[in-house]
Amino acid sequence: MDASSPAGDPTGDPAGDPAGTPPGTPAGAAPASAAEGLRFAFGTLTVLPVRVARWDRPAARAGMVCAPVVGLVVGGLAAAAGAALLLCGASALLAGIVGTAVPAVLTRGLHLDGLADVADGLGSGKPADAALRVMKQSDIGPFGVVTLVFVLLAQVAALAELYARGWAAGAAGAVAAGVAARGALALAARRGVPAARPEGLGAAVAETVPRAVAPAAAGCCAVLAAGGAWPAGRTAALAAAAATVLGLCAAELLLRHCVRRFGGVTGDVFGGVAEAAASCTLVVAVLL
């Protein structure tokens, strides 16, 4: 994937075209179609057998814009698994565990791994360069382990409580969490949020989403979450939309903190904000 930074922009325009072309895009690169964007999104964000047709900045922009659709699919599969278990007589706790495990399996655990690395980097208290080196290490430190334990416990507990209210309520929460997690990726890839490193997936997708598209992506997430919760009723749909928006706000707070500490985003930061959005969405859904 093209991980070029503004300094390596062959067009000579370090800001790129604010109306469309992402910074660092080679001159003459054709815009990516919606189909190419979906392929990029599913191919990079899930283990589903999707062949990525293009691996460049325009495709990355289209892919990040399409990320909430990936969340709808991932959340829908998690919701279906949990609801099926519940309807077959399993406990709400088991449904919550499976509903939490499905997204982890479908993403190879990359978002959880990113969250753990971000926790280690932030917890190290070291300057940006040293913190980034801590995040690149293959092992997980104590901050990462503790963060993973509590985040997974919170997700399981929240989903279990929602499933205890009925299969529709649990399914609505799973869908909302999936959509919020991938919507947070689109917001984190917006213009003005630089890459902390010149290489890696974070640099490949950083600043690919136009600023004007980011609020629209958040609105799309709320609509998708409400649609997924509609079988549970109008009140549940409104609650899911509100929980999704608040989950995105929590992810935005973490994103801004990471940018201040690390100087930008990395692939780990993308994973961290996704898990933060999912977790906060589930917790808020329980409280509403």
C-alpha positions as CSV (number, residue, x, y, z in Angstrom):
1,M,0.0,0.0,0.0
2,D,1.2,3.5,-0.7
3,A,2.2,4.9,2.6
4,S,3.5,8.2,1.2
5,S,3.5,11.3,3.4
6,P,3.1,15.0,2.4
7,A,6.8,15.3,2.1
8,G,6.8,12.5,-0.5
9,D,4.0,13.9,-2.6
10,P,5.1,13.7,-6.2
11,T,2.5,16.3,-7.2
12,G,4.3,18.9,-5.2
13,D,1.1,19.8,-3.3
14,P,1.6,18.9,0.3
15,A,-2.0,19.4,1.2
16,G,-3.5,17.5,-1.7
17,D,-6.8,18.5,-3.3
18,P,-9.0,19.5,-0.4
19,A,-12.1,18.6,-2.5
20,G,-11.1,15.1,-3.3
21,T,-7.6,13.7,-4.0
22,P,-5.9,12.5,-0.7
23,P,-2.5,14.0,0.0
24,G,0.3,11.9,-1.4
25,T,-1.7,10.6,-4.3
26,P,0.4,10.4,-7.5
27,A,-0.6,12.7,-10.3
28,G,-3.2,11.2,-12.7
29,A,-4.4,8.6,-10.2
30,A,-8.1,7.8,-11.0
31,P,-10.7,8.1,-8.2
32,A,-11.8,4.7,-6.7
33,S,-15.3,3.5,-7.3
34,A,-17.7,2.5,-4.6
35,A,-17.1,-1.2,-5.4
36,E,-13.3,-0.7,-5.1
37,G,-13.8,1.1,-1.8
38,L,-15.9,-1.7,-0.4
39,R,-13.4,-4.3,-1.6
40,F,-10.6,-2.3,0.1
41,A,-12.7,-1.9,3.3
42,F,-13.7,-5.6,3.6
43,G,-10.3,-6.8,2.5
44,T,-8.3,-4.8,5.1
45,L,-10.8,-4.7,8.0
46,T,-12.0,-8.3,8.0
47,V,-10.9,-11.9,7.3
48,L,-13.7,-12.3,4.8
49,P,-12.4,-13.6,1.4
50,V,-12.5,-10.4,-0.5
51,R,-9.8,-9.6,-3.1
52,V,-8.6,-6.0,-2.9
53,A,-8.7,-4.6,-6.5
54,R,-6.7,-1.5,-5.7
55,W,-4.1,-0.7,-3.1
56,D,-3.6,3.1,-3.4
57,R,-4.6,6.3,-1.7
58,P,-7.9,6.9,-3.7
59,A,-8.9,3.3,-2.8
60,A,-8.0,3.9,0.8
61,R,-10.2,7.0,0.9
62,A,-13.1,5.1,-0.6
63,G,-12.5,2.2,1.8
64,M,-12.5,4.4,4.9
65,V,-15.7,6.1,3.8
66,C,-17.3,2.6,3.3
67,A,-16.0,1.4,6.7
68,P,-19.4,1.8,8.5
69,V,-20.9,-0.7,6.0
70,V,-18.3,-3.2,7.1
71,G,-19.4,-2.4,10.7
72,L,-22.9,-3.2,9.8
73,V,-22.0,-6.6,8.4
74,V,-19.7,-7.5,11.3
75,G,-22.2,-6.3,13.8
76,G,-25.0,-8.1,12.0
77,L,-23.1,-11.4,12.1
78,A,-22.3,-10.9,15.8
79,A,-25.9,-10.1,16.5
80,A,-27.1,-13.1,14.6
81,A,-24.8,-15.4,16.5
82,G,-25.8,-14.1,19.9
83,A,-29.5,-14.0,19.1
84,A,-29.4,-17.6,17.7
85,L,-27.8,-18.9,20.9
86,L,-30.4,-17.1,23.1
87,L,-33.3,-18.4,21.1
88,C,-31.8,-21.9,21.4
89,G,-32.0,-21.7,25.1
90,A,-28.4,-20.4,26.0
91,S,-27.9,-17.9,28.7
92,A,-27.6,-14.2,28.1
93,L,-24.0,-14.4,29.3
94,L,-23.1,-16.9,26.7
95,A,-24.8,-14.8,24.0
96,G,-22.8,-11.8,25.2
97,I,-19.5,-13.7,25.1
98,V,-20.2,-15.0,21.6
99,G,-21.4,-11.6,20.4
100,T,-18.1,-10.1,21.6
101,A,-16.0,-12.9,20.1
102,V,-17.4,-12.8,16.6
103,P,-16.0,-9.3,15.8
104,A,-12.6,-10.3,17.2
105,V,-12.5,-13.3,15.0
106,L,-13.7,-11.5,11.9
107,T,-10.9,-8.9,12.4
108,R,-8.1,-11.3,13.4
109,G,-8.1,-9.5,16.8
110,L,-6.2,-6.6,15.1
111,H,-8.3,-3.9,16.8
112,L,-7.9,-5.5,20.2
113,D,-4.1,-5.8,19.5
114,G,-4.0,-2.1,18.5
115,L,-5.9,-1.1,21.7
116,A,-3.4,-3.0,23.8
117,D,-0.4,-1.4,22.0
118,V,-1.9,2.1,22.4
119,A,-2.4,1.4,26.2
120,D,1.2,0.4,26.5
121,G,2.3,3.5,24.5
122,L,0.3,5.9,26.6
123,G,1.0,4.1,29.8
124,S,4.8,4.2,29.2
125,G,4.9,8.0,29.8
126,K,7.7,8.2,27.3
127,P,8.2,10.9,24.6
128,A,6.5,10.3,21.3
129,D,9.3,8.5,19.5
130,A,10.0,6.2,22.4
131,A,6.3,5.5,22.9
132,L,5.9,4.6,19.3
133,R,8.8,2.1,19.7
134,V,7.0,0.6,22.7
135,M,3.9,0.2,20.5
136,K,5.8,-1.6,17.8
137,Q,7.1,-4.3,20.1
138,S,5.5,-7.7,19.5
139,D,4.8,-8.4,23.2
140,I,2.0,-6.9,25.2
141,G,2.9,-5.0,28.4
142,P,1.0,-4.7,31.7
143,F,-1.0,-1.7,30.6
144,G,-2.1,-3.5,27.5
145,V,-3.1,-6.6,29.4
146,V,-5.1,-4.7,32.0
147,T,-6.8,-2.6,29.3
148,L,-7.8,-5.7,27.2
149,V,-9.2,-7.5,30.3
150,F,-11.4,-4.6,31.4
151,V,-12.5,-3.7,27.9
152,L,-13.5,-7.2,27.0
153,L,-15.3,-7.6,30.4
154,A,-17.2,-4.4,29.8
155,Q,-18.2,-5.5,26.3
156,V,-19.3,-9.0,27.5
157,A,-21.2,-7.6,30.5
158,A,-23.0,-4.9,28.4
159,L,-24.0,-7.3,25.7
160,A,-25.1,-9.9,28.2
161,E,-27.4,-7.3,29.9
162,L,-28.8,-6.3,26.6
163,Y,-29.5,-9.9,25.6
164,A,-31.1,-10.4,29.0
165,R,-33.7,-7.9,27.9
166,G,-34.4,-10.0,24.8
167,W,-32.8,-11.1,21.6
168,A,-33.8,-7.9,19.7
169,A,-32.2,-5.6,22.3
170,G,-29.0,-7.6,22.3
171,A,-28.8,-7.7,18.5
172,A,-29.4,-4.0,18.4
173,G,-26.4,-3.4,20.7
174,A,-24.2,-5.7,18.7
175,V,-25.0,-3.9,15.4
176,A,-24.6,-0.5,17.0
177,A,-21.2,-1.4,18.4
178,G,-20.0,-2.8,15.1
179,V,-21.1,0.3,13.2
180,A,-19.6,2.7,15.7
181,A,-16.3,0.9,15.7
182,R,-15.8,1.2,11.9
183,G,-17.3,4.7,11.8
184,A,-14.6,5.7,14.2
185,L,-12.0,4.6,11.6
186,A,-13.5,6.9,9.0
187,L,-13.3,9.8,11.4
188,A,-9.8,9.0,12.4
189,A,-8.7,9.0,8.7
190,R,-10.0,12.5,8.0
191,R,-7.8,15.4,6.8
192,G,-5.9,17.2,9.5
193,V,-5.1,14.0,11.5
194,P,-1.6,13.2,10.4
195,A,0.2,9.9,10.4
196,A,2.7,9.4,13.3
197,R,5.0,7.3,11.1
198,P,5.7,7.4,7.3
199,E,5.0,3.7,6.9
200,G,2.3,1.1,7.8
201,L,-1.5,0.9,7.4
202,G,-2.0,4.0,9.5
203,A,0.1,6.1,7.1
204,A,-1.7,4.5,4.1
205,V,-5.1,5.7,5.2
206,A,-4.3,8.8,7.2
207,E,-5.8,12.0,5.9
208,T,-7.7,10.3,3.0
209,V,-11.2,11.2,4.1
210,P,-12.2,14.8,3.3
211,R,-13.2,16.9,6.4
212,A,-16.7,17.5,5.0
213,V,-17.3,13.7,4.7
214,A,-16.4,12.9,8.3
215,P,-19.7,14.4,9.8
216,A,-21.7,12.7,7.1
217,A,-20.0,9.4,8.1
218,A,-21.0,9.9,11.7
219,G,-24.6,10.6,10.6
220,C,-24.5,7.5,8.5
221,C,-23.4,5.4,11.4
222,A,-26.4,6.7,13.5
223,V,-28.8,5.8,10.7
224,L,-27.3,2.3,10.2
225,A,-27.4,1.6,14.0
226,A,-31.0,2.8,14.2
227,G,-31.9,0.6,11.2
228,G,-30.3,-2.4,12.9
229,A,-32.2,-1.8,16.1
230,W,-35.6,-1.2,14.4
231,P,-36.9,-4.8,15.0
232,A,-36.7,-3.9,18.7
233,G,-39.0,-0.9,18.3
234,R,-38.7,2.8,17.7
235,T,-37.4,3.6,21.1
236,A,-34.7,1.0,20.8
237,A,-33.7,2.5,17.4
238,L,-33.4,6.0,18.8
239,A,-31.4,4.7,21.7
240,A,-29.0,2.8,19.4
241,A,-28.5,5.9,17.3
242,A,-27.7,8.0,20.4
243,A,-25.4,5.4,21.8
244,T,-23.5,5.2,18.5
245,V,-23.0,9.0,18.4
246,L,-21.8,9.0,22.0
247,G,-19.5,6.1,21.3
248,L,-18.0,8.1,18.4
249,C,-17.5,11.0,20.7
250,A,-15.6,8.8,23.1
251,A,-13.4,7.5,20.2
252,E,-12.8,11.1,19.2
253,L,-11.5,12.0,22.6
254,L,-9.1,9.1,22.5
255,L,-8.0,10.0,19.0
256,R,-7.2,13.6,20.0
257,H,-5.2,12.4,23.0
258,C,-3.2,10.0,20.9
259,V,-2.4,12.7,18.3
260,R,-1.1,14.9,21.1
261,R,1.0,12.2,22.6
262,F,2.3,10.4,19.5
263,G,2.1,13.2,16.9
264,G,-0.4,11.5,14.8
265,V,-2.1,8.2,14.1
266,T,-0.8,4.7,13.5
267,G,-2.5,1.4,12.7
268,D,-2.6,0.7,16.4
269,V,-4.4,4.0,17.1
270,F,-7.0,3.1,14.5
271,G,-7.6,-0.2,16.3
272,G,-7.7,1.6,19.7
273,V,-10.3,4.1,18.6
274,A,-12.4,1.4,17.1
275,E,-12.6,-0.6,20.3
276,A,-13.2,2.5,22.3
277,A,-16.2,3.4,20.1
278,A,-17.6,-0.1,20.4
279,S,-17.2,-0.4,24.1
280,C,-18.7,3.0,24.9
281,T,-21.6,2.4,22.5
282,L,-22.4,-0.8,24.4
283,V,-22.2,0.8,27.8
284,V,-24.3,3.7,26.8
285,A,-26.9,1.4,25.2
286,V,-27.2,-0.4,28.6
287,L,-27.8,2.9,30.4
288,L,-30.4,4.3,27.9
